[in-house]
Every structure is written in structure tokens, then in C-alpha cells.
Amino acid sequence: MKYAIIIPDGAADEPLQELNGKTPFEAANIPNMDRIAMEGRQGTARTVPDGFESGSDVATMCLLGYDPKVYHTGRAPLEAAAQNIPLSRTDWVFRCNLVTVIDGVMKDHSAGGISDAEAQTLLKELSRKLDLPGFEFYTGVSYRNLLVYRGDEEFDVTTKPPHEIPDEPTAKYLPRGKGSEILRRIMDESRELFARHEISQTRIQTGHNPATQVWLWGQGHAPNMPKFTEKFGVQRGAMITGVDLLRGLAVLLGWDVLNVDGMTSFHDTNYAGQGKATAAALDDCDLVFSHIEAPDEASHQADWKTKIAAIEHIDKFIVGPVLEKLRKFPEWRIMVLPDHPTNIATRKHGYAPTSFCMAGTRVKSVVKAPYSEKNSAASDLKVERGHELMEYFLRGGNL
Ligand SMILES: [Zn+2]
């Protein structure tokens, strides 16, 4: 049996005035997803359990079959796994953004998409200035960096993702709770160092947002997740994604992480290359998980045209070739679903259950309707505990 799961990140949405009351899925030309929904079935799954913030870390973990209530320990530990940073059970990982705060207001959670080299220099000098035993910075891509703590300090802190407080005063959202003093001190000291730094001066002079400080959030211990093979009995899995977070999940699940030239998190990504790589990986792997970030990024920019184009590219260049490849195997199954909705109207992640469609061996067709939020919500197939969807899929819709 061969399995393919394709995730158009944040592609689900609400009806839009600009689209005469249609959602981007309904406005897009998606013959392959429609075929999957018509030959097989569609329904909804709640991938963000009550009490969790809607985000790809929670939602993807859930649809991979792991209950976030049991396994989710934070976003930063998943990114640490992607970088293969060794962690013991008691170590802490914090996401360490480089951000632009002007007059106490969060202006940019990405410090103008600061370069890797600039980020490395700033964090190296910050580490030297702080001289805090147990704390270690790990630079990632651009503004996305990590801070690891190995020591006896205990943390029970509340932090805030900086992308959720655009144009808001930062004072309200500083780390709070047990152990937060040291985190605030690191943020304060970074502010003093970065303000005078020539990198900041140069960025301002050339019209770029400077990194005015670090922002710590998303903390947690390493999650203790059983390997996918142990949990579901599927032997060899592979992940194809342009996003660190999902690479981290794949590492924790014991899957291969495959790369594709030109794969990015935006609409400039190499859709055709990803489609080819996903189809080719089915030769050696039992399950291939292919994730595309572009529709989510377009939604955060309220760019519905690009969102529709991204959905159509995914259908044509990824779902189509993968479906064609699967039909060459005696037994196969495919599922397409966004991890969570990202709503153009609010530019934020939504909480509505996500729509899925699946087809293949032993998946019986129930209602013949094209794939859409409305049609999947009308189906009586509602998976309230989203982590149960994986089992349902692997068994061909027979629970
Ligand atoms: Zn998003």
C-alpha cells in the first residue's frame, strides 16, 4: 500500500466579497482535488484542539496522528529537531526572533527579513556580552533563531509570538512567570547592544528594518513522540516541505526529509519540482507527506489572487502528478487537506475544522460533490478529535 498526503498550508478560508461570496478553493480551478472528493469522500477534522492557538505546529502534529494535548510542548523544540540540536529531557528551547520594535511598538516580527550573516554576528556578540552559563544561541534562517538552555533554572513562563502582536505595545506581552526575569534581561541587553551596532545603522541607512532586539517565545522541552512506524505500523515515511517546523516533526517521527531545488515558503516555490519529487519518492517510501506553505503566506498578506494561484498550482503540479503515479500501484490512497484555515479577511489563522478529501483503495464514494469547505462541512464525516483522522485514512475510511 502506498500513501500520499498533500498539505496546502492555510488554504481553507471563508467566503469573500471579492470573490462574489466564494472561498478561494471554490474560485480556484482544481480538477484533481475535485476528482479525489468525487471518487472518494470529503469531510472535516478539528486539527486545533480547544485551548490551543491555531498554528501549523499544533495542527500538523494533530493531523499526523499525534494528539497535541499529549505531545505538543512548544514550537521551538520542533524547530530544534529540524536542526538536529541534541536535547536532554530537562533542556529548554526558546524561539529567538530578531524583531523591530520602535518606540515600544512591535513593528516587524522578522527585522526586515534580516540576512543569516547579520543574524549570526548579532547573536554571537550578544552571547559574548551576556556571558550567561547554560544559554546557547543557535542561528537558523534569517530572523528565525533558537536559544537553548541547559541548566537548573526552572521556567514556567507565558510568552507571546511576535507575529501575533503587530503594531501593539510590547510591554504588555513581555515574558511573565517563573524564570521570566532572566528572559527579559536577555531581551533588554540585546536592545542596548543592537541599538549601537553598525549592522543596525547600516540597515536603517539603506531603508531596511533593523533588528532592535531579540524576542523569546515558543519555549518547551523536547517532545517525547513515538516513531510513526511504532504508532501506525507504516514502515518508511518521507517529508517534503520548505518549512523547518515540519522538517522537525519528520525527524521526530523517524521519516526521511527530502529536499527539492527551489522549494521556498512562498508562491515563487518550485511546484513542479515538488510534484515530481513527491511522485518519485513513492517508489521507495510507503508514505509521502508533501507540504506547501505558499497559500498560508498569501493569506497573511491578504493576497487572494496569489492564494488562488497557489491552490491551482498545487492541484496541477503536485496533486495531479502524484495521483497519476499512485494509480500505477496495486493499492494506494491519497488525502489532501489544509492544516488549518488562514482567513484573508483577518490575515490570521482560523479555528474552523479543516476540510479534507481522500480517495483510493477501499475508500467508498458517498456524496459526489467537488471539493470545498461548504461541501466537506455538509458531509456527515466529522472527525472531532483531529488526531484520529490518520488512523481513519490508513484504514481506508473504515473505523
Ligand atoms: Zn500561517
Boltz pocket constraint, residues with backbone or C-beta under 6 A from the ligand:
constraints:
  - pocket:
      binder: B
      contacts: [[A, 10], [A, 296], [A, 297], [A, 300], [A, 342], [A, 349]]
      max_distance: 6.0
